[in-house]
Amino acid sequence: MARKIGTTSRRIPKSKFDAQETHKCPRCNAFLVHERFYGMCAHIWVWRCIKCGEIIDDVVLYNRRLLKKAAKGIDIMTLIR
């Protein structure tokens, strides 16, 4: 029986958005597809709208949460630190 040597299984943290059963675009309410984007050193998985092209990933979701909290009057600098 052959074993793979040196492989580690990393668990990628999932957001609440990834846990949803159906994914709808927040802009146009169209269907979102899960795509892999390649960069210079790494690749990331994002959700892309097939109609308007909206890109949603963990950074986008994090920044939107900060903006919602700022609109409610919560100090953003305490959240970032």
Backbone atoms as SQL, in Angstrom:
CREATE TABLE atoms (id INTEGER PRIMARY KEY, chain TEXT, resi INTEGER, resn TEXT, atom TEXT, x REAL, y REAL, z REAL);
INSERT INTO atoms VALUES
  (1, 'A', 1, 'MET', 'N', 0.836, -1.168, 0.000),
  (2, 'A', 1, 'MET', 'CA', 0.000, 0.000, 0.000),
  (3, 'A', 1, 'MET', 'C', 0.887, 1.239, 0.000),
  (4, 'A', 2, 'ALA', 'N', 0.710, 2.095, -0.958),
  (5, 'A', 2, 'ALA', 'CA', 1.522, 3.303, -1.074),
  (6, 'A', 2, 'ALA', 'C', 0.931, 4.422, -0.227),
  (7, 'A', 3, 'ARG', 'N', 1.828, 5.127, 0.454),
  (8, 'A', 3, 'ARG', 'CA', 1.416, 6.271, 1.258),
  (9, 'A', 3, 'ARG', 'C', 2.048, 7.521, 0.712),
  (10, 'A', 4, 'LYS', 'N', 1.322, 8.590, 0.742),
  (11, 'A', 4, 'LYS', 'CA', 1.900, 9.873, 0.343),
  (12, 'A', 4, 'LYS', 'C', 2.678, 10.435, 1.518),
  (13, 'A', 5, 'ILE', 'N', 3.898, 10.811, 1.243),
  (14, 'A', 5, 'ILE', 'CA', 4.760, 11.339, 2.288),
  (15, 'A', 5, 'ILE', 'C', 4.836, 12.846, 2.132),
  (16, 'A', 6, 'GLY', 'N', 4.723, 13.543, 3.246),
  (17, 'A', 6, 'GLY', 'CA', 4.903, 14.984, 3.237),
  (18, 'A', 6, 'GLY', 'C', 3.650, 15.777, 2.880),
  (19, 'A', 7, 'THR', 'N', 2.530, 15.140, 2.780),
  (20, 'A', 7, 'THR', 'CA', 1.319, 15.891, 2.488),
  (21, 'A', 7, 'THR', 'C', 0.628, 16.261, 3.786),
  (22, 'A', 8, 'THR', 'N', 0.170, 17.474, 3.859),
  (23, 'A', 8, 'THR', 'CA', -0.574, 17.924, 5.023),
  (24, 'A', 8, 'THR', 'C', -1.933, 18.403, 4.555),
  (25, 'A', 9, 'SER', 'N', -2.911, 18.152, 5.346),
  (26, 'A', 9, 'SER', 'CA', -4.251, 18.616, 4.993),
  (27, 'A', 9, 'SER', 'C', -4.530, 19.897, 5.761),
  (28, 'A', 10, 'ARG', 'N', -4.731, 20.975, 5.026),
  (29, 'A', 10, 'ARG', 'CA', -5.057, 22.251, 5.638),
  (30, 'A', 10, 'ARG', 'C', -6.547, 22.479, 5.513),
  (31, 'A', 11, 'ARG', 'N', -7.150, 22.928, 6.575),
  (32, 'A', 11, 'ARG', 'CA', -8.569, 23.255, 6.536),
  (33, 'A', 11, 'ARG', 'C', -8.692, 24.732, 6.225),
  (34, 'A', 12, 'ILE', 'N', -9.351, 25.041, 5.148),
  (35, 'A', 12, 'ILE', 'CA', -9.569, 26.425, 4.764),
  (36, 'A', 12, 'ILE', 'C', -10.795, 26.932, 5.505),
  (37, 'A', 13, 'PRO', 'N', -10.657, 28.053, 6.223),
  (38, 'A', 13, 'PRO', 'CA', -11.817, 28.556, 6.955),
  (39, 'A', 13, 'PRO', 'C', -12.915, 28.967, 5.993),
  (40, 'A', 14, 'LYS', 'N', -14.112, 28.555, 6.286),
  (41, 'A', 14, 'LYS', 'CA', -15.258, 28.872, 5.445),
  (42, 'A', 14, 'LYS', 'C', -16.054, 30.005, 6.075),
  (43, 'A', 15, 'SER', 'N', -16.525, 30.890, 5.246),
  (44, 'A', 15, 'SER', 'CA', -17.368, 31.969, 5.738),
  (45, 'A', 15, 'SER', 'C', -18.821, 31.512, 5.733),
  (46, 'A', 16, 'LYS', 'N', -19.682, 32.306, 6.337),
  (47, 'A', 16, 'LYS', 'CA', -21.106, 31.991, 6.334),
  (48, 'A', 16, 'LYS', 'C', -21.657, 32.013, 4.914),
  (49, 'A', 17, 'PHE', 'N', -21.062, 32.850, 4.074),
  (50, 'A', 17, 'PHE', 'CA', -21.508, 32.936, 2.689),
  (51, 'A', 17, 'PHE', 'C', -21.268, 31.614, 1.963),
  (52, 'A', 18, 'ASP', 'N', -20.124, 30.971, 2.213),
  (53, 'A', 18, 'ASP', 'CA', -19.817, 29.688, 1.574),
  (54, 'A', 18, 'ASP', 'C', -20.744, 28.571, 2.056),
  (55, 'A', 19, 'ALA', 'N', -21.271, 28.710, 3.264),
  (56, 'A', 19, 'ALA', 'CA', -22.121, 27.671, 3.830),
  (57, 'A', 19, 'ALA', 'C', -23.559, 27.718, 3.303),
  (58, 'A', 20, 'GLN', 'N', -23.904, 28.778, 2.599),
  (59, 'A', 20, 'GLN', 'CA', -25.265, 28.886, 2.068),
  (60, 'A', 20, 'GLN', 'C', -25.505, 27.825, 1.007),
  (61, 'A', 21, 'GLU', 'N', -26.747, 27.403, 0.905),
  (62, 'A', 21, 'GLU', 'CA', -27.091, 26.378, -0.074),
  (63, 'A', 21, 'GLU', 'C', -27.176, 26.951, -1.487),
  (64, 'A', 22, 'THR', 'N', -27.805, 28.108, -1.634),
  (65, 'A', 22, 'THR', 'CA', -27.873, 28.769, -2.948),
  (66, 'A', 22, 'THR', 'C', -27.200, 30.126, -2.829),
  (67, 'A', 23, 'HIS', 'N', -26.557, 30.521, -3.888),
  (68, 'A', 23, 'HIS', 'CA', -25.833, 31.784, -3.881),
  (69, 'A', 23, 'HIS', 'C', -26.444, 32.717, -4.913),
  (70, 'A', 24, 'LYS', 'N', -26.906, 33.862, -4.430),
  (71, 'A', 24, 'LYS', 'CA', -27.492, 34.885, -5.285),
  (72, 'A', 24, 'LYS', 'C', -26.642, 36.142, -5.185),
  (73, 'A', 25, 'CYS', 'N', -26.509, 36.830, -6.307),
  (74, 'A', 25, 'CYS', 'CA', -25.736, 38.065, -6.359),
  (75, 'A', 25, 'CYS', 'C', -26.449, 39.156, -5.560),
  (76, 'A', 26, 'PRO', 'N', -25.710, 39.879, -4.696),
  (77, 'A', 26, 'PRO', 'CA', -26.343, 40.959, -3.939),
  (78, 'A', 26, 'PRO', 'C', -26.715, 42.156, -4.815),
  (79, 'A', 27, 'ARG', 'N', -26.104, 42.294, -5.978),
  (80, 'A', 27, 'ARG', 'CA', -26.402, 43.404, -6.885),
  (81, 'A', 27, 'ARG', 'C', -27.634, 43.148, -7.743),
  (82, 'A', 28, 'CYS', 'N', -27.621, 42.014, -8.475),
  (83, 'A', 28, 'CYS', 'CA', -28.657, 41.778, -9.487),
  (84, 'A', 28, 'CYS', 'C', -29.504, 40.535, -9.219),
  (85, 'A', 29, 'ASN', 'N', -29.222, 39.810, -8.152),
  (86, 'A', 29, 'ASN', 'CA', -29.971, 38.622, -7.751),
  (87, 'A', 29, 'ASN', 'C', -29.850, 37.466, -8.750),
  (88, 'A', 30, 'ALA', 'N', -28.771, 37.440, -9.509),
  (89, 'A', 30, 'ALA', 'CA', -28.518, 36.352, -10.465),
  (90, 'A', 30, 'ALA', 'C', -27.690, 35.261, -9.784),
  (91, 'A', 31, 'PHE', 'N', -27.371, 34.218, -10.521),
  (92, 'A', 31, 'PHE', 'CA', -26.651, 33.053, -10.010),
  (93, 'A', 31, 'PHE', 'C', -25.157, 33.352, -9.892),
  (94, 'A', 32, 'LEU', 'N', -24.519, 32.854, -8.830),
  (95, 'A', 32, 'LEU', 'CA', -23.081, 32.989, -8.631),
  (96, 'A', 32, 'LEU', 'C', -22.395, 31.654, -8.886),
  (97, 'A', 33, 'VAL', 'N', -21.228, 31.703, -9.517),
  (98, 'A', 33, 'VAL', 'CA', -20.440, 30.496, -9.751),
  (99, 'A', 33, 'VAL', 'C', -19.145, 30.596, -8.946),
  (100, 'A', 34, 'HIS', 'N', -18.663, 29.455, -8.498),
  (101, 'A', 34, 'HIS', 'CA', -17.429, 29.380, -7.718),
  (102, 'A', 34, 'HIS', 'C', -16.266, 29.219, -8.689),
  (103, 'A', 35, 'GLU', 'N', -15.347, 30.193, -8.706),
  (104, 'A', 35, 'GLU', 'CA', -14.231, 30.178, -9.652),
  (105, 'A', 35, 'GLU', 'C', -12.910, 30.322, -8.929),
  (106, 'A', 36, 'ARG', 'N', -11.880, 29.848, -9.570),
  (107, 'A', 36, 'ARG', 'CA', -10.515, 29.960, -9.054),
  (108, 'A', 36, 'ARG', 'C', -9.821, 31.099, -9.809),
  (109, 'A', 37, 'PHE', 'N', -9.267, 32.061, -9.054),
  (110, 'A', 37, 'PHE', 'CA', -8.506, 33.158, -9.639),
  (111, 'A', 37, 'PHE', 'C', -7.033, 32.908, -9.356),
  (112, 'A', 38, 'TYR', 'N', -6.216, 33.051, -10.360),
  (113, 'A', 38, 'TYR', 'CA', -4.781, 32.826, -10.227),
  (114, 'A', 38, 'TYR', 'C', -4.049, 34.152, -10.111),
  (115, 'A', 39, 'GLY', 'N', -3.115, 34.215, -9.176),
  (116, 'A', 39, 'GLY', 'CA', -2.275, 35.385, -8.999),
  (117, 'A', 39, 'GLY', 'C', -0.833, 35.039, -9.295),
  (118, 'A', 40, 'MET', 'N', 0.064, 35.934, -8.932),
  (119, 'A', 40, 'MET', 'CA', 1.488, 35.712, -9.176),
  (120, 'A', 40, 'MET', 'C', 2.030, 34.567, -8.320),
  (121, 'A', 41, 'CYS', 'N', 1.628, 34.509, -7.063),
  (122, 'A', 41, 'CYS', 'CA', 2.187, 33.512, -6.152),
  (123, 'A', 41, 'CYS', 'C', 1.181, 32.472, -5.683),
  (124, 'A', 42, 'ALA', 'N', -0.068, 32.784, -5.770),
  (125, 'A', 42, 'ALA', 'CA', -1.074, 31.868, -5.226),
  (126, 'A', 42, 'ALA', 'C', -2.369, 32.000, -6.014),
  (127, 'A', 43, 'HIS', 'N', -3.321, 31.194, -5.627),
  (128, 'A', 43, 'HIS', 'CA', -4.643, 31.287, -6.233),
  (129, 'A', 43, 'HIS', 'C', -5.687, 31.359, -5.120),
  (130, 'A', 44, 'ILE', 'N', -6.829, 31.953, -5.436),
  (131, 'A', 44, 'ILE', 'CA', -7.907, 32.070, -4.468),
  (132, 'A', 44, 'ILE', 'C', -9.213, 31.627, -5.120),
  (133, 'A', 45, 'TRP', 'N', -10.153, 31.208, -4.299),
  (134, 'A', 45, 'TRP', 'CA', -11.483, 30.850, -4.768),
  (135, 'A', 45, 'TRP', 'C', -12.414, 32.009, -4.471),
  (136, 'A', 46, 'VAL', 'N', -13.175, 32.414, -5.465),
  (137, 'A', 46, 'VAL', 'CA', -14.121, 33.518, -5.317),
  (138, 'A', 46, 'VAL', 'C', -15.465, 33.118, -5.904),
  (139, 'A', 47, 'TRP', 'N', -16.481, 33.882, -5.576),
  (140, 'A', 47, 'TRP', 'CA', -17.797, 33.734, -6.186),
  (141, 'A', 47, 'TRP', 'C', -17.953, 34.852, -7.205),
  (142, 'A', 48, 'ARG', 'N', -18.348, 34.530, -8.442),
  (143, 'A', 48, 'ARG', 'CA', -18.520, 35.526, -9.501),
  (144, 'A', 48, 'ARG', 'C', -19.929, 35.414, -10.062),
  (145, 'A', 49, 'CYS', 'N', -20.561, 36.571, -10.250),
  (146, 'A', 49, 'CYS', 'CA', -21.908, 36.613, -10.810),
  (147, 'A', 49, 'CYS', 'C', -21.825, 36.415, -12.319),
  (148, 'A', 50, 'ILE', 'N', -22.713, 35.572, -12.848),
  (149, 'A', 50, 'ILE', 'CA', -22.677, 35.303, -14.285),
  (150, 'A', 50, 'ILE', 'C', -23.344, 36.410, -15.091),
  (151, 'A', 51, 'LYS', 'N', -24.081, 37.296, -14.425),
  (152, 'A', 51, 'LYS', 'CA', -24.781, 38.368, -15.141),
  (153, 'A', 51, 'LYS', 'C', -24.024, 39.695, -15.093),
  (154, 'A', 52, 'CYS', 'N', -23.677, 40.161, -13.900),
  (155, 'A', 52, 'CYS', 'CA', -23.049, 41.490, -13.782),
  (156, 'A', 52, 'CYS', 'C', -21.551, 41.435, -13.518),
  (157, 'A', 53, 'GLY', 'N', -21.005, 40.267, -13.173),
  (158, 'A', 53, 'GLY', 'CA', -19.566, 40.138, -12.953),
  (159, 'A', 53, 'GLY', 'C', -19.088, 40.483, -11.560),
  (160, 'A', 54, 'GLU', 'N', -19.993, 40.687, -10.630),
  (161, 'A', 54, 'GLU', 'CA', -19.629, 40.985, -9.244),
  (162, 'A', 54, 'GLU', 'C', -18.746, 39.873, -8.682),
  (163, 'A', 55, 'ILE', 'N', -17.637, 40.243, -8.023),
  (164, 'A', 55, 'ILE', 'CA', -16.714, 39.287, -7.413),
  (165, 'A', 55, 'ILE', 'C', -16.889, 39.360, -5.901),
  (166, 'A', 56, 'ILE', 'N', -17.072, 38.208, -5.273),
  (167, 'A', 56, 'ILE', 'CA', -17.233, 38.146, -3.820),
  (168, 'A', 56, 'ILE', 'C', -16.243, 37.129, -3.277),
  (169, 'A', 57, 'ASP', 'N', -15.396, 37.591, -2.339),
  (170, 'A', 57, 'ASP', 'CA', -14.485, 36.700, -1.630),
  (171, 'A', 57, 'ASP', 'C', -14.466, 37.105, -0.165),
  (172, 'A', 58, 'ASP', 'N', -13.622, 36.493, 0.632),
  (173, 'A', 58, 'ASP', 'CA', -13.610, 36.768, 2.069),
  (174, 'A', 58, 'ASP', 'C', -13.220, 38.210, 2.386),
  (175, 'A', 59, 'VAL', 'N', -12.320, 38.794, 1.608),
  (176, 'A', 59, 'VAL', 'CA', -11.897, 40.173, 1.852),
  (177, 'A', 59, 'VAL', 'C', -13.048, 41.141, 1.562),
  (178, 'A', 60, 'VAL', 'N', -13.761, 40.912, 0.493),
  (179, 'A', 60, 'VAL', 'CA', -14.910, 41.751, 0.149),
  (180, 'A', 60, 'VAL', 'C', -15.970, 41.671, 1.251),
  (181, 'A', 61, 'LEU', 'N', -16.262, 40.454, 1.717),
  (182, 'A', 61, 'LEU', 'CA', -17.258, 40.285, 2.773),
  (183, 'A', 61, 'LEU', 'C', -16.823, 40.958, 4.070),
  (184, 'A', 62, 'TYR', 'N', -15.528, 40.857, 4.403),
  (185, 'A', 62, 'TYR', 'CA', -14.999, 41.489, 5.611),
  (186, 'A', 62, 'TYR', 'C', -15.140, 43.007, 5.540),
  (187, 'A', 63, 'ASN', 'N', -14.778, 43.584, 4.393),
  (188, 'A', 63, 'ASN', 'CA', -14.879, 45.037, 4.238),
  (189, 'A', 63, 'ASN', 'C', -16.324, 45.514, 4.280),
  (190, 'A', 64, 'ARG', 'N', -17.243, 44.744, 3.745),
  (191, 'A', 64, 'ARG', 'CA', -18.663, 45.119, 3.801),
  (192, 'A', 64, 'ARG', 'C', -19.184, 45.085, 5.233),
  (193, 'A', 65, 'ARG', 'N', -18.713, 44.115, 6.022),
  (194, 'A', 65, 'ARG', 'CA', -19.113, 44.073, 7.435),
  (195, 'A', 65, 'ARG', 'C', -18.592, 45.300, 8.170),
  (196, 'A', 66, 'LEU', 'N', -17.346, 45.723, 7.872),
  (197, 'A', 66, 'LEU', 'CA', -16.799, 46.922, 8.513),
  (198, 'A', 66, 'LEU', 'C', -17.613, 48.158, 8.152),
  (199, 'A', 67, 'LEU', 'N', -18.021, 48.277, 6.897),
  (200, 'A', 67, 'LEU', 'CA', -18.810, 49.435, 6.480),
  (201, 'A', 67, 'LEU', 'C', -20.176, 49.460, 7.158),
  (202, 'A', 68, 'LYS', 'N', -20.794, 48.294, 7.326),
  (203, 'A', 68, 'LYS', 'CA', -22.082, 48.244, 8.024),
  (204, 'A', 68, 'LYS', 'C', -21.928, 48.677, 9.475),
  (205, 'A', 69, 'LYS', 'N', -20.852, 48.245, 10.125),
  (206, 'A', 69, 'LYS', 'CA', -20.624, 48.625, 11.515),
  (207, 'A', 69, 'LYS', 'C', -20.298, 50.110, 11.626),
  (208, 'A', 70, 'ALA', 'N', -19.596, 50.650, 10.632),
  (209, 'A', 70, 'ALA', 'CA', -19.288, 52.077, 10.647),
  (210, 'A', 70, 'ALA', 'C', -20.560, 52.903, 10.469),
  (211, 'A', 71, 'ALA', 'N', -21.483, 52.408, 9.671),
  (212, 'A', 71, 'ALA', 'CA', -22.744, 53.115, 9.476),
  (213, 'A', 71, 'ALA', 'C', -23.575, 53.126, 10.757),
  (214, 'A', 72, 'LYS', 'N', -23.382, 52.132, 11.599),
  (215, 'A', 72, 'LYS', 'CA', -24.103, 52.078, 12.871),
  (216, 'A', 72, 'LYS', 'C', -23.430, 52.932, 13.944),
  (217, 'A', 73, 'GLY', 'N', -22.246, 53.469, 13.655),
  (218, 'A', 73, 'GLY', 'CA', -21.561, 54.327, 14.613),
  (219, 'A', 73, 'GLY', 'C', -20.525, 53.625, 15.460),
  (220, 'A', 74, 'ILE', 'N', -20.158, 52.405, 15.123),
  (221, 'A', 74, 'ILE', 'CA', -19.131, 51.677, 15.864),
  (222, 'A', 74, 'ILE', 'C', -17.763, 52.116, 15.347),
  (223, 'A', 75, 'ASP', 'N', -16.810, 52.334, 16.251),
  (224, 'A', 75, 'ASP', 'CA', -15.460, 52.763, 15.865),
  (225, 'A', 75, 'ASP', 'C', -14.751, 51.628, 15.120),
  (226, 'A', 76, 'ILE', 'N', -14.409, 51.856, 13.861),
  (227, 'A', 76, 'ILE', 'CA', -13.789, 50.829, 13.027),
  (228, 'A', 76, 'ILE', 'C', -12.371, 50.499, 13.485),
  (229, 'A', 77, 'MET', 'N', -11.641, 51.487, 13.987),
  (230, 'A', 77, 'MET', 'CA', -10.251, 51.255, 14.369),
  (231, 'A', 77, 'MET', 'C', -10.139, 50.240, 15.501),
  (232, 'A', 78, 'THR', 'N', -11.138, 50.141, 16.354),
  (233, 'A', 78, 'THR', 'CA', -11.087, 49.132, 17.412),
  (234, 'A', 78, 'THR', 'C', -11.335, 47.742, 16.852),
  (235, 'A', 79, 'LEU', 'N', -12.045, 47.653, 15.722),
  (236, 'A', 79, 'LEU', 'CA', -12.312, 46.352, 15.104),
  (237, 'A', 79, 'LEU', 'C', -11.097, 45.831, 14.339),
  (238, 'A', 80, 'ILE', 'N', -10.329, 46.733, 13.751),
  (239, 'A', 80, 'ILE', 'CA', -9.181, 46.331, 12.923),
  (240, 'A', 80, 'ILE', 'C', -8.041, 45.821, 13.798),
  (241, 'A', 81, 'ARG', 'N', -7.830, 46.427, 14.936),
  (242, 'A', 81, 'ARG', 'CA', -6.701, 46.055, 15.800),
  (243, 'A', 81, 'ARG', 'C', -6.858, 44.742, 16.434);
